[in-house]
Amino acid sequence: MRLFKQAAALLLSGAALLASSLAHADTVWAWSYSGSGVTASGTLTTGGAALVPEDILSISGTRNGQTILGLVPLGQDSNFLYDNKFVNDGAYFSEAGLLFDVGGGDAGHFNVYFFEGQHFDLQVIDGQAIEIPISFSVTAVPEAATYVYMALGLAGLGALSRRRRGVATSA
């Protein structure tokens, strides 16, 4: 029995060490949106839990089947007002929103933002704004460490159940 306890303690400490090495501050968010003639989905990464507006570090995914190439750096496209910030509050973006590139060039830039209770997808082609109201959703993607802790918890419950079953049958 003592050997079992030592092995369990070693296993738990090793798993905790592994989980702490897998954990990091960045948060990955799975997002999607749709509107009249437009669908998009992918992931974006922030430096933390986005309880306050945080810089979006990266974005990936597709919009109407085209690959999103990445964020447009601040100030690069004067056709749009954007700040590339995200906050996990239901609005998710400011009135400026984020600007991403699909296909290269200014005509491939899309601005997703929140204004007066509605999310929008905006593109500017030859000075003409094409603005589409969208339904936007986002969820945090659990880190690998979350799965390690969940597995440890389930293993612990299994071991406890097995031990209790053994005690009940021997009594």
C-alpha positions as CSV (number, residue, x, y, z in Angstrom):
1,M,0.0,0.0,0.0
2,R,2.9,2.4,0.8
3,L,4.4,1.7,-2.6
4,F,1.1,2.6,-4.2
5,K,0.9,5.9,-2.4
6,Q,4.4,6.8,-3.4
7,A,3.8,5.9,-7.0
8,A,0.6,8.0,-7.0
9,A,2.4,11.0,-5.5
10,L,5.2,10.7,-8.1
11,L,2.6,10.4,-10.9
12,L,0.7,13.5,-9.6
13,S,3.8,15.6,-9.2
14,G,5.1,14.6,-12.7
15,A,1.7,15.4,-14.2
16,A,1.6,18.8,-12.4
17,L,5.1,19.6,-13.7
18,L,4.0,18.6,-17.2
19,A,0.8,20.7,-17.0
20,S,2.7,23.8,-15.7
21,S,5.2,23.5,-18.6
22,L,2.3,23.3,-21.1
23,A,0.5,26.3,-19.6
24,H,1.2,29.7,-21.0
25,A,-0.4,33.2,-20.8
26,D,-1.7,33.3,-24.4
27,T,-5.4,32.5,-24.9
28,V,-6.7,31.0,-28.2
29,W,-10.3,31.9,-29.1
30,A,-12.4,30.0,-31.7
31,W,-14.6,32.4,-33.6
32,S,-17.2,32.4,-36.3
33,Y,-19.6,34.7,-38.0
34,S,-22.2,34.7,-40.7
35,G,-24.4,37.2,-42.5
36,S,-26.0,37.8,-45.8
37,G,-23.6,36.1,-48.3
38,V,-20.7,35.9,-45.8
39,T,-19.4,33.2,-43.5
40,A,-16.1,33.2,-41.7
41,S,-14.5,31.1,-38.9
42,G,-11.1,30.5,-37.4
43,T,-9.0,31.3,-34.3
44,L,-7.4,34.4,-32.8
45,T,-4.9,34.7,-30.1
46,T,-4.6,37.3,-27.3
47,G,-2.0,37.7,-24.6
48,G,-4.4,36.7,-21.8
49,A,-8.0,36.2,-20.8
50,A,-9.1,39.5,-22.5
51,L,-11.0,40.7,-19.4
52,V,-10.0,44.2,-20.7
53,P,-9.3,45.0,-24.3
54,E,-6.1,43.2,-25.3
55,D,-4.1,43.2,-28.5
56,I,-4.9,40.4,-30.9
57,L,-1.6,38.7,-31.5
58,S,-2.6,36.6,-34.5
59,I,-5.6,35.4,-36.5
60,S,-6.2,32.5,-38.8
61,G,-9.2,30.9,-40.6
62,T,-11.3,31.4,-43.7
63,R,-13.8,34.0,-45.0
64,N,-16.1,32.7,-47.7
65,G,-13.6,29.9,-48.4
66,Q,-10.6,32.1,-48.7
67,T,-7.7,31.8,-46.3
68,I,-7.1,34.6,-43.8
69,L,-3.5,35.6,-44.2
70,G,-3.3,37.5,-40.9
71,L,-3.9,40.9,-39.2
72,V,-3.3,44.1,-41.0
73,P,-0.8,46.1,-39.0
74,L,-2.1,49.3,-37.4
75,G,-2.1,52.3,-39.7
76,Q,-1.4,50.3,-42.8
77,D,-4.8,50.7,-44.5
78,S,-6.3,54.2,-44.2
79,N,-9.7,53.0,-45.6
80,F,-10.5,51.6,-42.1
81,L,-10.6,52.7,-38.5
82,Y,-9.3,49.6,-36.5
83,D,-7.4,48.9,-33.3
84,N,-7.0,45.0,-33.5
85,K,-8.1,44.6,-29.9
86,F,-10.4,42.0,-28.4
87,V,-12.3,41.8,-25.1
88,N,-14.4,38.9,-23.8
89,D,-17.5,40.9,-22.9
90,G,-20.1,40.0,-25.5
91,A,-19.3,42.9,-27.8
92,Y,-15.8,41.5,-28.3
93,F,-14.6,44.5,-30.4
94,S,-14.6,48.3,-30.2
95,E,-16.2,50.5,-32.8
96,A,-12.8,50.2,-34.5
97,G,-12.6,46.4,-34.4
98,L,-10.0,44.2,-36.1
99,L,-8.8,44.2,-39.7
100,F,-7.6,41.1,-41.4
101,D,-6.2,40.3,-44.8
102,V,-7.7,37.7,-47.2
103,G,-5.9,37.3,-50.5
104,G,-3.5,40.3,-50.2
105,G,-3.9,43.9,-51.2
106,D,-6.3,46.5,-49.8
107,A,-9.3,45.0,-51.6
108,G,-8.7,41.8,-49.5
109,H,-9.0,43.6,-46.2
110,F,-12.0,43.0,-43.9
111,N,-13.0,44.9,-40.8
112,V,-15.0,43.2,-38.1
113,Y,-16.4,45.6,-35.5
114,F,-19.2,46.2,-33.0
115,F,-21.5,49.3,-33.3
116,E,-24.8,50.1,-31.5
117,G,-25.4,46.5,-30.4
118,Q,-24.6,44.9,-33.8
119,H,-21.5,43.2,-35.3
120,F,-20.5,44.1,-38.8
121,D,-18.2,42.8,-41.6
122,L,-16.9,45.7,-43.7
123,Q,-15.0,45.8,-46.9
124,V,-14.0,48.8,-49.1
125,I,-13.7,48.3,-52.8
126,D,-12.8,51.3,-55.0
127,G,-13.9,53.6,-52.3
128,Q,-17.3,51.9,-51.9
129,A,-18.1,50.5,-48.4
130,I,-19.8,47.1,-48.3
131,E,-21.1,46.6,-44.8
132,I,-22.9,43.4,-43.8
133,P,-24.5,42.9,-40.4
134,I,-23.3,39.6,-38.9
135,S,-23.9,37.2,-36.1
136,F,-20.6,36.8,-34.3
137,S,-19.7,34.1,-31.7
138,V,-16.5,33.2,-29.9
139,T,-15.4,30.7,-27.3
140,A,-12.1,30.2,-25.5
141,V,-10.1,27.1,-26.6
142,P,-8.9,25.2,-23.5
143,E,-5.2,24.9,-23.2
144,A,-3.4,21.5,-23.1
145,A,-2.9,21.9,-19.4
146,T,-6.7,21.9,-18.9
147,Y,-6.9,18.5,-20.4
148,V,-4.0,17.2,-18.3
149,Y,-5.8,18.4,-15.1
150,M,-9.1,16.9,-16.3
151,A,-7.4,13.5,-16.9
152,L,-5.7,13.6,-13.5
153,G,-9.1,14.3,-11.9
154,L,-10.7,11.4,-13.7
155,A,-7.8,9.1,-12.8
156,G,-8.1,10.1,-9.2
157,L,-11.8,9.5,-9.2
158,G,-11.3,6.1,-10.8
159,A,-8.6,5.1,-8.2
160,L,-10.8,6.3,-5.4
161,S,-13.8,4.3,-6.7
162,R,-11.6,1.2,-7.2
163,R,-10.3,1.5,-3.7
164,R,-13.7,1.9,-2.2
165,R,-15.0,-1.0,-4.2
166,G,-12.1,-3.1,-2.9
167,V,-12.8,-2.1,0.7
168,A,-16.6,-2.9,0.4
169,T,-16.0,-6.4,-1.1
170,S,-13.5,-7.3,1.6
171,A,-15.8,-6.3,4.5
